Amino acid sequence: MARFHPDGNGGQLSHIRYSPYVQPIMYEGVRSVRVDGRIHGIEPLAFHFLLSFSKDNNLRVIPASEILPCSGNQPA
């Protein structure tokens, strides 16, 4: 998903880059990935890949509307 990262300055950890549309977070104490639904409009195949991956690996998918932005979700 790094392909969808806008250009910017590097830094100490510039080799580790996350797309603004796909971010690692901690959710209810579990390492998780937050996927911005706008990625569907930008790259539908990437969005469908993420959904298929989660289904194939029996991962829980939670609609963003159920996750409060400031409910203790922190970068993983």
C-alpha positions as CSV (number, residue, x, y, z in Angstrom):
1,M,0.0,0.0,0.0
2,A,3.0,2.3,0.1
3,R,2.4,3.1,-3.5
4,F,-0.4,5.3,-2.5
5,H,1.7,7.5,-0.2
6,P,2.1,11.1,-1.3
7,D,5.6,12.4,-1.8
8,G,7.1,14.0,1.2
9,N,10.3,14.4,3.2
10,G,12.0,11.3,4.6
11,G,13.3,11.3,8.1
12,Q,14.8,8.9,10.5
13,L,12.4,6.1,9.6
14,S,11.9,7.1,6.0
15,H,12.3,3.5,4.9
16,I,9.1,2.7,6.7
17,R,6.3,4.4,4.9
18,Y,2.6,4.0,5.2
19,S,-0.1,5.2,2.9
20,P,-2.4,7.8,4.5
21,Y,-5.2,5.5,3.3
22,V,-3.9,2.3,5.1
23,Q,-2.5,2.9,8.6
24,P,-1.5,0.4,11.4
25,I,-3.3,1.1,14.7
26,M,-4.1,-0.5,18.0
27,Y,-7.9,-1.1,18.3
28,E,-9.2,-2.6,21.6
29,G,-5.7,-3.8,22.3
30,V,-5.3,-5.6,19.0
31,R,-2.9,-4.7,16.2
32,S,-5.1,-3.6,13.4
33,V,-5.1,-1.8,10.1
34,R,-7.3,1.2,9.5
35,V,-8.3,1.5,5.8
36,D,-9.7,4.8,4.5
37,G,-12.7,4.0,2.3
38,R,-11.5,6.7,-0.2
39,I,-9.0,4.2,-1.4
40,H,-11.9,2.6,-3.2
41,G,-12.2,5.6,-5.5
42,I,-8.5,5.9,-6.0
43,E,-7.6,2.3,-6.6
44,P,-10.5,-0.1,-6.5
45,L,-8.3,-3.2,-7.0
46,A,-6.3,-2.3,-3.8
47,F,-9.5,-1.9,-1.9
48,H,-10.9,-5.3,-3.1
49,F,-7.5,-6.9,-2.3
50,L,-7.7,-5.7,1.3
51,L,-11.3,-7.0,1.7
52,S,-10.4,-10.3,0.1
53,F,-7.3,-10.6,2.3
54,S,-9.3,-10.0,5.4
55,K,-11.9,-12.6,4.4
56,D,-9.4,-15.2,3.4
57,N,-7.6,-14.8,6.7
58,N,-10.8,-14.7,8.9
59,L,-10.0,-11.1,10.0
60,R,-12.7,-9.0,11.5
61,V,-13.8,-6.0,9.4
62,I,-15.4,-3.1,11.3
63,P,-17.1,-0.2,9.5
64,A,-15.3,3.1,10.2
65,S,-18.5,4.6,11.5
66,E,-18.2,2.2,14.5
67,I,-14.7,3.4,15.4
68,L,-14.5,6.8,17.1
69,P,-11.4,8.7,15.9
70,C,-10.3,9.6,19.5
71,S,-11.3,6.4,21.3
72,G,-7.8,5.4,22.2
73,N,-6.8,4.2,18.7
74,Q,-3.1,4.7,18.5
75,P,-0.5,3.9,15.9
76,A,0.7,0.3,16.3
